[in-house]
């Protein structure tokens, strides 16, 4: 398996663990497989409009929350060492948006 295929598989796994409904409620768009992870834009949050989730060497997730405005990017928060069942709660806390009804 090539590195690109591996990155796509990791991104698809993260996407399924977050859930289609959660991604829909976040207004996510531009989902991109990055090295060992997934990045995407969201709508509706005043604090954050970009999320990058990376699978680290301990098989846990590190999340970077950022704000993109024009050509500027600012990291707003980081959440490291998360299990897959903690992803949605972290996203809710850092964005102020709900991921489920």
C-alpha positions as CSV (number, residue, x, y, z in Angstrom):
1,X,0.0,0.0,0.0
2,X,1.4,3.4,-1.0
3,X,1.6,6.4,1.4
4,X,-1.2,8.2,-0.5
5,X,-3.5,5.1,-0.3
6,X,-2.7,4.9,3.4
7,X,-3.5,8.6,4.0
8,X,-6.9,8.1,2.2
9,X,-7.7,5.1,4.3
10,X,-6.9,7.0,7.5
11,X,-9.0,10.0,6.4
12,X,-12.0,7.7,5.5
13,X,-11.7,6.1,9.0
14,X,-11.7,9.4,10.7
15,X,-14.6,10.6,8.6
16,X,-16.7,7.5,9.5
17,X,-15.7,7.8,13.2
18,X,-17.0,11.4,13.3
19,X,-20.1,10.4,11.4
20,X,-21.9,11.8,8.3
21,X,-24.5,13.5,10.5
22,X,-21.9,15.4,12.5
23,X,-20.1,16.5,9.4
24,X,-23.4,17.7,7.9
25,X,-24.4,19.6,11.1
26,X,-21.0,21.3,11.1
27,X,-21.5,22.4,7.5
28,X,-18.2,20.7,6.6
29,X,-16.7,21.2,3.2
30,X,-13.4,20.7,1.4
31,X,-12.6,17.4,3.1
32,X,-9.0,16.6,2.3
33,X,-6.9,13.6,3.1
34,X,-3.6,14.9,4.6
35,X,-0.6,13.0,5.9
36,X,-2.0,10.6,8.5
37,X,-5.3,12.5,8.8
38,X,-8.2,14.6,7.6
39,X,-8.7,18.3,7.3
40,X,-11.9,20.3,6.5
41,X,-13.6,23.6,6.7
42,X,-16.7,24.2,8.7
43,X,-19.4,26.9,8.7
44,X,-21.3,28.5,11.6
45,X,-18.7,28.9,14.3
46,X,-17.4,32.3,15.2
47,X,-14.2,30.9,16.7
48,X,-13.1,28.2,14.2
49,X,-13.6,27.5,10.5
50,X,-10.9,24.9,9.9
51,X,-10.2,21.6,11.6
52,X,-7.3,19.2,11.1
53,X,-7.4,15.7,12.7
54,X,-4.1,13.7,12.7
55,X,-3.5,10.1,13.8
56,X,-0.4,10.2,16.0
57,X,2.2,7.5,16.6
58,X,0.3,6.3,19.8
59,X,-2.8,5.5,17.7
60,X,-4.6,8.5,19.2
61,X,-5.9,11.7,17.5
62,X,-4.5,15.2,17.7
63,X,-6.9,18.0,16.5
64,X,-5.9,21.5,15.4
65,X,-8.6,24.1,15.3
66,X,-7.9,27.1,13.2
67,X,-9.3,30.2,11.7
68,X,-8.7,31.1,8.0
69,X,-9.3,34.6,6.9
70,X,-8.1,35.5,3.4
71,X,-4.5,34.4,3.2
72,X,-4.0,34.3,6.9
73,X,-4.2,31.3,9.2
74,X,-4.3,31.3,12.9
75,X,-4.3,28.3,15.2
76,X,-7.0,28.8,17.8
77,X,-6.7,25.6,19.9
78,X,-5.2,22.1,20.0
79,X,-6.6,19.0,21.6
80,X,-4.1,16.1,21.7
81,X,-4.3,12.4,22.7
82,X,-7.9,11.8,22.0
83,X,-9.6,8.4,21.4
84,X,-12.1,8.1,18.5
85,X,-15.1,8.4,20.8
86,X,-13.9,11.7,22.1
87,X,-13.7,13.5,18.7
88,X,-17.2,14.9,18.6
89,X,-17.1,16.2,22.1
90,X,-13.8,18.0,21.4
91,X,-15.3,19.5,18.3
92,X,-18.4,20.7,20.1
93,X,-16.3,22.2,22.9
94,X,-13.9,24.1,20.6
95,X,-16.4,25.2,17.9
96,X,-19.5,25.9,19.9
97,X,-21.5,23.8,17.4
98,X,-23.5,20.6,18.0
99,X,-22.6,17.4,16.2
100,X,-25.8,15.5,17.1
101,X,-29.4,16.3,17.8
